[in-house]
Every structure is written in structure tokens, then in C-alpha cells.
Amino acid sequence: MTTAAEIIVDAVFIYFALGAAFGLWFAVAGVTRLDESARGTGVVFRAIVFFGAAAFWVLLLRRLIRGEQRPAEKNAHRTEAEK
């Protein structure tokens, strides 16, 4: 009989295993689909992206499926300049 703790541990393991697989693909090929400025970046940048993509793979996958690009930057300086 499986306990609730074992189910939770298995679910977390599966989440992170899928995240690692997605993160590897995203760091190598997928990041340029969301942000064109990532084209031609180095290994260190891709390594950093890997860890972020592995953690937030569900959100990034949703953006890829929807075909969303990099969101427009919104900050106080741009808001003031638009006036």
C-alpha cells in the first residue's frame, strides 16, 4: 500500500524529471522561440536558462503552445514616456 507521502514524493520527482527534460530542450532550442534576442548566446547563459526552465517548465510550455513572444516591458519610465 502506498502512503500519501510516497505519492507526493513520486509526483515531485516526476515534475522535476519532466522539468529537467524540458529545461534541456528549452535551453538548447526553445529559448529563441520566445525571445529572439537569445539567439547566439553562450553556454553560461544557456546553463542559467536551463535551471529556470526546469523550475518553471509548465509556464514556459504554456507560452510556447500559445505562441506568445516576449512580453512588452512595462515600467515607470516607459509609462511616463508614453504620456
Secondary structure, DSSP 8 states (H G I E B T S, - for coil): ---HHHHHHHHHHHHHHHHHHHHHHIIIIIHHHH-GGGTT--HHHHHHHHHHHHHSHHHHHHHHHHT--------HHHHHHT-
